[in-house]
Amino acid sequence: MRKFMVALGSVAVLAAPLVHADVFGVGASVNYWHSDFTGEFARNNSLVDVDEQLNLDNDSNANATVYLEHPVPLIPNVRLNYTLVQQSGRGNLDTGYDGVTGKVNSELDLEQLDLTLYYELLDNWINLDLGLTVRDFSAELLVQGEAPQQTSETTVDAVLPLGYAAARFDLPFSGLSLGAEVNAIGYNGDSVYDVNAYGQYTVSLLQLRAGYRQMAIDYEDGDDRLDVELSGPFASIGLAF
């Protein structure tokens, strides 16, 4: 099941701005996010703790971003971001989860693709962007017991609009800058927020960035639900033209 949540306040950010970039710009980056995963999955009124009971460990983590900025009034700038987190572990379900008990092997995939449309309200040594992100995300938890018939699959899919804000402060003549980015929404008991803060060093076309990212998802999709948090440091390398 796929739900689409509409928040009129998020759309309003795109209604007003007449501000645009002074020049045409393109950029791309890749980063590694060392994220810890905590929280719960629920299916058919049973709960499982992904950290305490399943002992999930970070196996792989992929993140990439591309963006396009232009000087055309009224048309927003465009940013794409992709995140993939895959974890696996071996745990013990004394109380059981969705019919699975005892020693279990588990695999978790969390994937999301963001399309962000935004305007630059400030574009000098202080930078401020506001806009709207449409996030397509899916989470799948597979729990396999020792017996072949003991298998549980919990799946949550959603397409969500999130408010987007980004700010950056450039230290003059140094190549150094400090910044933060926020995507967030709360609606009818469901909520998502994704925040990162970073320091950046720019030399010529190269951008080196390091910081901390925290993401929380509290979402119900039919009989399946997740209430989880990912957080940890990240480092990225990118090019800006």
Backbone as CSV, one residue per row, in Angstrom:
resi,resn,N_x,N_y,N_z,CA_x,CA_y,CA_z,C_x,C_y,C_z
1,MET,0.841,-1.196,0.000,0.000,0.000,0.000,0.867,1.234,0.000
2,ARG,0.468,2.212,-0.822,1.249,3.430,-0.931,0.344,4.616,-0.612
3,LYS,0.723,5.442,0.368,-0.083,6.592,0.758,0.641,7.870,0.371
4,PHE,-0.147,8.873,0.021,0.415,10.185,-0.294,-0.174,11.195,0.677
5,MET,0.658,11.808,1.503,0.204,12.773,2.490,0.440,14.176,1.959
6,VAL,-0.599,15.013,1.980,-0.502,16.359,1.464,-0.529,17.338,2.622
7,ALA,0.443,18.248,2.688,0.506,19.287,3.702,0.554,20.631,2.990
8,LEU,-0.510,21.429,3.123,-0.583,22.681,2.375,0.512,23.645,2.785
9,GLY,0.945,23.574,4.041,2.011,24.466,4.481,3.310,24.220,3.759
10,SER,3.575,22.982,3.366,4.803,22.671,2.638,4.774,23.253,1.240
11,VAL,3.614,23.215,0.600,3.516,23.723,-0.760,3.647,25.238,-0.793
12,ALA,3.244,25.900,0.292,3.237,27.354,0.308,4.621,27.953,0.131
13,VAL,5.668,27.193,0.492,7.017,27.734,0.363,7.367,28.069,-1.074
14,LEU,6.713,27.398,-2.009,7.040,27.609,-3.414,6.231,28.743,-4.039
15,ALA,5.279,29.288,-3.305,4.368,30.238,-3.923,4.971,31.628,-4.072
16,ALA,5.811,32.043,-3.101,6.201,33.427,-3.054,7.463,33.818,-3.799
17,PRO,8.531,33.029,-3.787,9.835,33.575,-4.130,9.945,34.045,-5.571
18,LEU,10.577,35.189,-5.741,10.986,35.690,-7.040,12.492,35.737,-7.124
19,VAL,13.152,35.233,-6.071,14.600,35.259,-6.009,15.156,34.062,-6.759
20,HIS,16.274,34.246,-7.439,16.860,33.159,-8.206,18.373,33.293,-8.197
21,ALA,19.034,32.252,-8.652,20.492,32.283,-8.687,20.983,33.299,-9.710
22,ASP,22.165,33.869,-9.450,22.741,34.851,-10.368,23.406,34.188,-11.561
23,VAL,23.821,32.931,-11.416,24.553,32.240,-12.478,24.013,30.823,-12.610
24,PHE,24.423,30.154,-13.676,24.080,28.755,-13.903,25.099,27.881,-13.182
25,GLY,24.623,26.868,-12.450,25.540,26.010,-11.701,25.072,24.577,-11.659
26,VAL,26.021,23.647,-11.685,25.747,22.223,-11.595,26.709,21.619,-10.584
27,GLY,26.229,20.695,-9.769,27.092,20.055,-8.786,26.671,18.626,-8.513
28,ALA,27.597,17.833,-7.996,27.318,16.448,-7.634,28.246,16.040,-6.505
29,SER,27.777,15.127,-5.665,28.613,14.643,-4.568,28.204,13.219,-4.200
30,VAL,29.144,12.511,-3.596,28.876,11.196,-3.010,29.384,11.241,-1.579
31,ASN,28.709,10.490,-0.692,29.163,10.513,0.694,28.931,9.182,1.376
32,TYR,29.662,8.992,2.446,29.487,7.822,3.303,28.927,8.293,4.631
33,TRP,27.828,7.639,5.042,27.145,7.976,6.289,27.234,6.772,7.221
34,HIS,27.962,6.915,8.308,28.113,5.821,9.282,26.960,5.932,10.279
35,SER,25.828,5.320,9.940,24.601,5.525,10.698,24.296,4.359,11.628
36,ASP,23.928,4.679,12.861,23.381,3.703,13.797,21.862,3.664,13.629
37,PHE,21.288,2.461,13.741,19.861,2.270,13.492,19.197,1.823,14.796
38,THR,18.226,2.584,15.277,17.498,2.219,16.488,16.001,2.389,16.234
39,GLY,15.202,1.703,17.058,13.758,1.850,16.940,13.045,0.524,16.774
40,GLU,11.793,0.604,16.311,10.941,-0.575,16.252,10.227,-0.694,14.912
41,PHE,9.990,-1.924,14.496,9.065,-2.263,13.429,7.863,-2.956,14.069
42,ALA,6.697,-2.793,13.458,5.491,-3.440,13.960,4.738,-4.074,12.798
43,ARG,4.197,-5.251,13.067,3.372,-5.942,12.072,2.329,-6.780,12.801
44,ASN,1.064,-6.587,12.396,-0.034,-7.360,12.990,-0.004,-7.296,14.512
45,ASN,0.176,-6.095,15.047,0.140,-5.829,16.488,1.302,-6.444,17.269
46,SER,2.346,-6.908,16.580,3.546,-7.364,17.287,4.694,-6.420,16.967
47,LEU,5.596,-6.243,17.948,6.697,-5.289,17.842,8.031,-6.013,17.908
48,VAL,9.032,-5.440,17.214,10.392,-5.948,17.343,11.353,-4.761,17.385
49,ASP,12.306,-4.825,18.297,13.333,-3.793,18.438,14.509,-4.164,17.535
50,VAL,14.815,-3.296,16.558,15.838,-3.647,15.556,17.238,-3.694,16.145
51,ASP,17.447,-3.002,17.249,18.774,-2.965,17.865,18.911,-4.026,18.954
52,GLU,17.979,-4.028,19.912,18.094,-4.910,21.066,17.812,-6.369,20.717
53,GLN,16.839,-6.630,19.830,16.436,-8.007,19.551,17.059,-8.586,18.274
54,LEU,17.243,-7.750,17.268,17.749,-8.256,15.993,19.247,-8.049,15.816
55,ASN,19.846,-7.164,16.630,21.295,-6.906,16.568,21.755,-6.533,15.158
56,LEU,21.029,-5.614,14.520,21.378,-5.214,13.169,22.663,-4.393,13.162
57,ASP,23.506,-4.664,12.188,24.751,-3.917,11.995,24.755,-3.311,10.608
58,ASN,25.453,-2.173,10.480,25.524,-1.474,9.200,26.433,-2.235,8.242
59,ASP,25.870,-2.737,7.144,26.650,-3.460,6.143,27.054,-2.564,4.982
60,SER,26.127,-1.762,4.484,26.454,-0.869,3.372,25.573,0.371,3.434
61,ASN,26.087,1.434,2.878,25.403,2.717,2.961,25.817,3.543,1.749
62,ALA,24.857,3.907,0.906,25.156,4.687,-0.299,24.356,5.985,-0.279
63,ASN,25.039,7.090,-0.590,24.387,8.399,-0.656,24.976,9.184,-1.818
64,ALA,24.113,9.820,-2.600,24.578,10.627,-3.726,23.621,11.786,-3.940
65,THR,24.180,12.921,-4.396,23.385,14.129,-4.626,23.825,14.796,-5.917
66,VAL,22.860,15.294,-6.687,23.140,16.148,-7.848,22.179,17.338,-7.785
67,TYR,22.628,18.486,-8.302,21.738,19.652,-8.292,22.002,20.530,-9.509
68,LEU,21.001,21.327,-9.835,21.071,22.274,-10.947,20.486,23.594,-10.484
69,GLU,21.276,24.679,-10.618,20.817,26.023,-10.299,20.946,26.899,-11.537
70,HIS,20.008,27.832,-11.689,19.944,28.611,-12.922,19.445,30.025,-12.614
71,PRO,19.614,30.967,-13.556,19.194,32.351,-13.321,17.798,32.684,-13.839
72,VAL,16.975,31.682,-14.182,15.648,31.947,-14.755,14.655,32.242,-13.639
73,PRO,14.027,33.422,-13.632,13.076,33.761,-12.566,11.882,32.798,-12.533
74,LEU,11.319,32.621,-11.350,10.116,31.846,-11.077,10.325,30.324,-11.154
75,ILE,11.192,29.848,-12.017,11.424,28.411,-12.120,12.378,27.980,-10.998
76,PRO,11.988,26.991,-10.186,12.846,26.605,-9.052,14.093,25.848,-9.496
77,ASN,15.102,25.880,-8.636,16.270,25.025,-8.806,15.882,23.580,-8.467
78,VAL,16.708,22.639,-8.907,16.375,21.223,-8.766,17.518,20.486,-8.082
79,ARG,17.161,19.604,-7.169,18.148,18.806,-6.439,17.626,17.381,-6.302
80,LEU,18.462,16.392,-6.589,18.131,14.981,-6.412,19.077,14.374,-5.383
81,ASN,18.512,13.596,-4.461,19.333,12.929,-3.447,18.870,11.489,-3.296
82,TYR,19.826,10.571,-3.254,19.517,9.146,-3.109,20.220,8.598,-1.878
83,THR,19.487,7.838,-1.068,20.036,7.219,0.135,19.633,5.748,0.174
84,LEU,20.595,4.881,0.443,20.336,3.450,0.604,21.092,2.967,1.834
85,VAL,20.359,2.390,2.776,20.944,1.807,3.982,20.554,0.335,4.026
86,GLN,21.540,-0.547,4.141,21.304,-1.983,4.228,21.997,-2.522,5.473
87,GLN,21.232,-3.265,6.283,21.780,-3.834,7.504,21.331,-5.282,7.652
88,SER,22.120,-6.065,8.374,21.760,-7.446,8.658,22.258,-7.799,10.056
89,GLY,21.686,-8.854,10.612,22.115,-9.255,11.948,21.514,-10.589,12.352
90,ARG,21.990,-11.087,13.474,21.485,-12.345,14.040,21.088,-12.070,15.479
91,GLY,19.822,-12.378,15.794,19.317,-12.095,17.134,18.478,-13.225,17.674
92,ASN,17.755,-12.920,18.747,16.928,-13.926,19.412,15.605,-13.285,19.814
93,LEU,14.499,-13.892,19.377,13.163,-13.382,19.677,12.497,-14.293,20.707
94,ASP,12.721,-13.995,21.976,12.115,-14.794,23.039,10.598,-14.666,23.034
95,THR,10.099,-13.461,22.782,8.656,-13.228,22.817,8.015,-13.366,21.445
96,GLY,8.822,-13.527,20.398,8.285,-13.729,19.059,7.932,-12.430,18.358
97,TYR,7.896,-12.503,17.034,7.484,-11.369,16.207,6.792,-11.905,14.962
98,ASP,5.534,-11.588,14.824,4.750,-11.978,13.654,4.870,-13.481,13.374
99,GLY,4.814,-14.283,14.446,4.865,-15.726,14.299,6.249,-16.332,14.267
100,VAL,7.285,-15.508,14.344,8.672,-15.995,14.317,9.251,-15.921,15.729
101,THR,9.833,-17.019,16.200,10.422,-17.049,17.537,11.806,-17.696,17.482
102,GLY,12.538,-17.538,18.589,13.851,-18.165,18.701,14.935,-17.385,17.987
103,LYS,15.989,-18.070,17.596,17.105,-17.437,16.909,16.697,-17.068,15.476
104,VAL,17.079,-15.858,15.068,16.640,-15.369,13.755,17.796,-14.674,13.040
105,ASN,17.738,-14.707,11.727,18.569,-13.871,10.868,17.676,-12.802,10.254
106,SER,18.188,-11.584,10.211,17.365,-10.470,9.734,18.119,-9.635,8.705
107,GLU,17.361,-9.073,7.766,17.899,-8.151,6.777,16.973,-6.950,6.676
108,LEU,17.577,-5.775,6.636,16.815,-4.536,6.554,17.336,-3.694,5.405
109,ASP,16.421,-3.235,4.532,16.746,-2.309,3.450,15.901,-1.060,3.615
110,LEU,16.558,0.092,3.615,15.867,1.377,3.642,16.374,2.190,2.462
111,GLU,15.473,2.557,1.561,15.848,3.257,0.336,14.962,4.471,0.154
112,GLN,15.562,5.579,-0.272,14.754,6.760,-0.531,15.380,7.616,-1.633
113,LEU,14.486,8.246,-2.397,14.877,9.152,-3.465,14.144,10.462,-3.256
114,ASP,14.895,11.567,-3.172,14.324,12.892,-2.952,14.420,13.738,-4.209
115,LEU,13.315,14.375,-4.571,13.302,15.423,-5.582,12.966,16.718,-4.863
116,THR,13.907,17.668,-4.870,13.717,18.937,-4.171,13.676,20.081,-5.168
117,LEU,12.634,20.889,-5.080,12.496,22.120,-5.852,12.635,23.282,-4.882
118,TYR,13.579,24.178,-5.141,13.872,25.204,-4.149,14.284,26.521,-4.811
119,TYR,14.184,27.593,-4.026,14.618,28.923,-4.445,15.726,29.408,-3.521
120,GLU,16.649,30.165,-4.079,17.702,30.803,-3.284,17.214,32.181,-2.848
121,LEU,16.973,32.325,-1.567,16.543,33.621,-1.040,17.733,34.535,-0.769
122,LEU,18.872,33.949,-0.408,20.114,34.682,-0.222,21.219,33.924,-0.938
123,ASP,22.111,34.642,-1.592,23.179,33.982,-2.355,24.419,34.859,-2.350
124,ASN,25.060,34.953,-1.191,26.345,35.659,-1.071,27.154,34.929,-0.008
125,TRP,27.739,35.631,0.953,28.465,34.905,1.992,27.514,34.271,3.007
126,ILE,26.235,34.672,2.962,25.171,33.961,3.669,24.224,33.399,2.616
127,ASN,23.994,32.092,2.655,23.148,31.428,1.668,21.929,30.831,2.358
128,LEU,20.748,31.053,1.762,19.512,30.519,2.326,18.626,30.003,1.200
129,ASP,18.250,28.726,1.291,17.360,28.089,0.316,16.104,27.608,1.019
130,LEU,14.946,27.776,0.343,13.683,27.255,0.841,12.958,26.554,-0.291
131,GLY,12.265,25.454,0.016,11.546,24.762,-1.035,10.747,23.587,-0.535
132,LEU,10.492,22.653,-1.421,9.678,21.472,-1.153,10.398,20.235,-1.661
133,THR,10.429,19.193,-0.833,10.996,17.903,-1.217,9.875,16.873,-1.347
134,VAL,9.890,16.136,-2.438,9.017,14.973,-2.580,9.895,13.738,-2.371
135,ARG,9.603,13.001,-1.325,10.437,11.853,-0.951,9.692,10.546,-1.218
136,ASP,10.303,9.697,-2.019,9.808,8.344,-2.272,10.680,7.391,-1.462
137,PHE,10.104,6.798,-0.409,10.925,5.923,0.416,10.238,4.579,0.632
138,SER,11.060,3.573,0.858,10.566,2.238,1.173,11.482,1.611,2.209
139,ALA,10.891,0.834,3.095,11.640,0.112,4.116,11.117,-1.320,4.151
140,GLU,12.034,-2.276,4.165,11.657,-3.690,4.201,12.494,-4.419,5.242
141,LEU,11.809,-5.088,6.155,12.477,-5.883,7.188,12.094,-7.345,6.981
142,LEU,13.091,-8.197,6.751,12.884,-9.635,6.575,13.490,-10.356,7.777
143,VAL,12.646,-11.118,8.480,13.072,-11.871,9.660,12.859,-13.355,9.372
144,GLN,13.927,-14.138,9.443,13.889,-15.563,9.108,14.289,-16.390,10.319
145,GLY,13.375,-17.285,10.762,13.661,-18.175,11.869,14.404,-19.419,11.409
146,GLU,14.685,-20.324,12.354,15.413,-21.542,12.024,14.563,-22.498,11.190
147,ALA,13.257,-22.478,11.410,12.371,-23.311,10.603,12.016,-22.578,9.312
148,PRO,11.962,-23.275,8.167,11.709,-22.614,6.880,10.400,-21.827,6.847
149,GLN,9.379,-22.313,7.574,8.092,-21.635,7.520,8.043,-20.406,8.418
150,GLN,9.083,-20.207,9.222,9.105,-19.049,10.117,9.773,-17.866,9.416
151,THR,8.979,-17.132,8.674,9.474,-15.957,7.953,8.473,-14.820,8.084
152,SER,8.979,-13.629,8.364,8.142,-12.437,8.448,8.735,-11.343,7.567
153,GLU,7.881,-10.682,6.813,8.322,-9.570,5.978,7.458,-8.351,6.276
154,THR,8.093,-7.300,6.752,7.401,-6.043,7.055,7.841,-5.002,6.030
155,THR,6.862,-4.385,5.353,7.174,-3.450,4.275,6.382,-2.163,4.450
156,VAL,7.074,-1.051,4.353,6.436,0.269,4.418,6.884,1.066,3.207
157,ASP,5.919,1.589,2.444,6.198,2.418,1.269,5.423,3.717,1.387
158,ALA,6.016,4.806,0.917,5.316,6.085,0.972,5.938,7.078,0.001
159,VAL,5.109,8.007,-0.460,5.582,9.190,-1.175,5.092,10.388,-0.373
160,LEU,6.027,11.178,0.136,5.704,12.231,1.091,6.238,13.585,0.643
161,PRO,5.473,14.671,0.848,6.017,16.016,0.663,6.627,16.515,1.970
162,LEU,7.840,17.039,1.922,8.505,17.578,3.095,8.931,19.024,2.831
163,GLY,8.827,19.855,3.838,9.400,21.184,3.738,10.916,21.102,3.729
164,TYR,11.549,21.962,2.930,13.011,21.934,2.785,13.589,23.309,3.106
165,ALA,14.645,23.313,3.895,15.380,24.546,4.195,16.860,24.222,4.304
166,ALA,17.698,25.105,3.763,19.145,24.935,3.843,19.793,26.296,4.046
167,ALA,20.761,26.347,4.932,21.488,27.597,5.198,22.980,27.298,5.244
168,ARG,23.778,28.250,4.734,25.236,28.092,4.764,25.883,29.454,4.990
169,PHE,26.884,29.454,5.847,27.629,30.668,6.161,29.062,30.478,5.675
170,ASP,29.495,31.284,4.703,30.836,31.190,4.141,31.788,32.131,4.871
171,LEU,32.897,31.596,5.318,33.921,32.428,5.945,34.750,33.073,4.836
172,PRO,34.742,34.390,4.712,35.367,35.070,3.569,36.842,34.715,3.392
173,PHE,37.217,34.490,2.137,38.613,34.302,1.713,39.282,33.059,2.306
174,SER,38.513,32.138,2.863,39.112,30.970,3.518,38.784,29.657,2.824
175,GLY,37.709,29.631,2.049,37.228,28.372,1.487,36.433,27.530,2.462
176,LEU,36.321,28.005,3.710,35.596,27.269,4.739,34.166,27.780,4.865
177,SER,33.253,26.892,5.199,31.862,27.285,5.427,31.210,26.319,6.409
178,LEU,30.151,26.795,7.043,29.347,26.004,7.964,27.906,26.031,7.478
179,GLY,27.217,24.892,7.570,25.867,24.865,7.053,25.003,23.801,7.701
180,ALA,23.720,23.825,7.332,22.756,22.839,7.819,21.636,22.708,6.802
181,GLU,21.035,21.516,6.740,19.906,21.239,5.857,18.830,20.503,6.643
182,VAL,17.558,20.819,6.344,16.436,20.206,7.050,15.362,19.818,6.045
183,ASN,14.863,18.584,6.156,13.635,18.143,5.507,12.714,17.637,6.610
184,ALA,11.446,18.061,6.619,10.578,17.644,7.716,9.106,17.765,7.347
185,ILE,8.300,16.884,7.952,6.844,16.960,7.869,6.260,16.203,9.050
186,GLY,5.088,16.660,9.512,4.306,15.931,10.495,2.848,16.030,10.096
187,TYR,2.140,14.872,10.064,0.778,14.895,9.558,0.010,13.686,10.084
188,ASN,-1.083,13.952,10.815,-2.025,12.910,11.220,-1.338,11.750,11.953
189,GLY,-0.413,12.091,12.842,0.272,11.070,13.631,1.529,10.516,13.005
190,ASP,1.728,10.727,11.706,2.959,10.310,11.041,3.928,11.486,11.000
191,SER,5.225,11.197,10.995,6.207,12.277,10.938,7.513,11.759,10.361
192,VAL,8.216,12.661,9.676,9.541,12.381,9.138,10.377,13.637,9.310
193,TYR,11.581,13.495,9.823,12.519,14.612,9.762,13.903,14.076,9.434
194,ASP,14.655,14.906,8.718,15.982,14.542,8.230,16.839,15.802,8.307
195,VAL,17.797,15.802,9.222,18.582,17.009,9.517,20.063,16.678,9.433
196,ASN,20.844,17.570,8.840,22.295,17.412,8.904,22.959,18.773,9.081
197,ALA,24.063,18.771,9.790,24.892,19.957,9.991,26.317,19.593,9.593
198,TYR,27.040,20.550,8.990,28.323,20.187,8.409,29.286,21.376,8.369
199,GLY,30.546,21.023,8.189,31.575,21.978,7.819,32.085,21.613,6.430
200,GLN,32.430,22.627,5.642,32.828,22.377,4.253,34.082,23.181,3.901
201,TYR,34.922,22.556,3.093,36.099,23.237,2.561,36.063,23.145,1.043
202,THR,36.167,24.296,0.387,36.099,24.366,-1.068,37.424,24.867,-1.614
203,VAL,37.974,24.127,-2.585,39.180,24.555,-3.280,38.951,24.317,-4.764
204,SER,38.964,25.402,-5.532,38.653,25.336,-6.957,37.256,24.729,-7.141
205,LEU,37.132,23.621,-7.877,35.832,22.987,-8.104,35.510,21.903,-7.075
206,LEU,36.462,21.606,-6.199,36.314,20.492,-5.265,35.691,20.955,-3.952
207,GLN,34.717,20.174,-3.470,34.072,20.449,-2.192,34.220,19.241,-1.274
208,LEU,34.831,19.460,-0.114,34.982,18.420,0.899,34.104,18.786,2.092
209,ARG,33.296,17.836,2.525,32.314,18.129,3.568,32.315,17.018,4.607
210,ALA,32.161,17.380,5.885,32.029,16.417,6.971,31.027,16.961,7.976
211,GLY,30.209,16.078,8.541,29.198,16.539,9.475,28.470,15.404,10.146
212,TYR,27.272,15.697,10.613,26.461,14.739,11.352,25.038,14.779,10.812
213,ARG,24.457,13.604,10.565,23.102,13.517,10.012,22.222,12.677,10.930
214,GLN,20.995,13.149,11.126,20.023,12.415,11.934,18.695,12.368,11.173
215,MET,18.123,11.175,11.060,16.860,10.994,10.362,15.945,10.148,11.224
216,ALA,14.676,10.553,11.354,13.690,9.809,12.126,12.439,9.625,11.275
217,ILE,11.878,8.415,11.311,10.684,8.081,10.546,9.692,7.406,11.491
218,ASP,8.489,7.972,11.583,7.395,7.384,12.345,6.212,7.312,11.398
219,TYR,5.966,6.106,10.844,5.006,6.007,9.742,4.273,4.677,9.780
220,GLU,2.954,4.732,9.491,2.110,3.550,9.467,1.588,3.317,8.060
221,ASP,1.708,2.080,7.596,1.258,1.697,6.257,0.427,0.423,6.392
222,GLY,-0.881,0.592,6.581,-1.745,-0.559,6.800,-1.428,-1.244,8.114
223,ASP,-1.152,-2.557,8.069,-0.813,-3.319,9.274,0.657,-3.196,9.650
224,ASP,1.456,-2.546,8.805,2.895,-2.414,9.043,3.217,-0.998,9.513
225,ARG,4.167,-0.913,10.421,4.548,0.394,10.954,6.031,0.383,11.307
226,LEU,6.674,1.538,11.167,8.035,1.683,11.672,8.170,2.990,12.431
227,ASP,8.964,2.934,13.486,9.294,4.102,14.302,10.778,3.985,14.596
228,VAL,11.593,4.557,13.704,13.036,4.317,13.759,13.808,5.621,13.658
229,GLU,15.073,5.561,14.042,15.972,6.712,13.937,17.334,6.247,13.453
230,LEU,17.888,6.983,12.504,19.253,6.749,12.025,20.052,8.000,12.309
231,SER,21.254,7.839,12.842,22.086,8.995,13.145,23.545,8.595,13.144
232,GLY,24.392,9.562,12.775,25.815,9.320,12.781,26.562,10.299,11.908
233,PRO,27.890,10.256,11.926,28.707,11.171,11.134,28.724,10.778,9.666
234,PHE,29.005,11.760,8.816,29.153,11.501,7.383,30.304,12.336,6.830
235,ALA,30.824,11.904,5.690,31.847,12.645,4.958,31.533,12.541,3.483
236,SER,31.744,13.636,2.730,31.404,13.623,1.324,32.484,14.341,0.510
237,ILE,32.501,14.001,-0.775,33.372,14.691,-1.732,32.525,15.030,-2.940
238,GLY,32.671,16.247,-3.453,31.833,16.676,-4.555,32.534,17.655,-5.475
239,LEU,31.891,17.918,-6.625,32.357,18.895,-7.600,31.234,19.874,-7.867
240,ALA,31.581,21.149,-8.003,30.606,22.194,-8.314,31.152,23.039,-9.459
241,PHE,30.325,23.231,-10.483,30.742,23.982,-11.680,29.908,25.251,-11.807
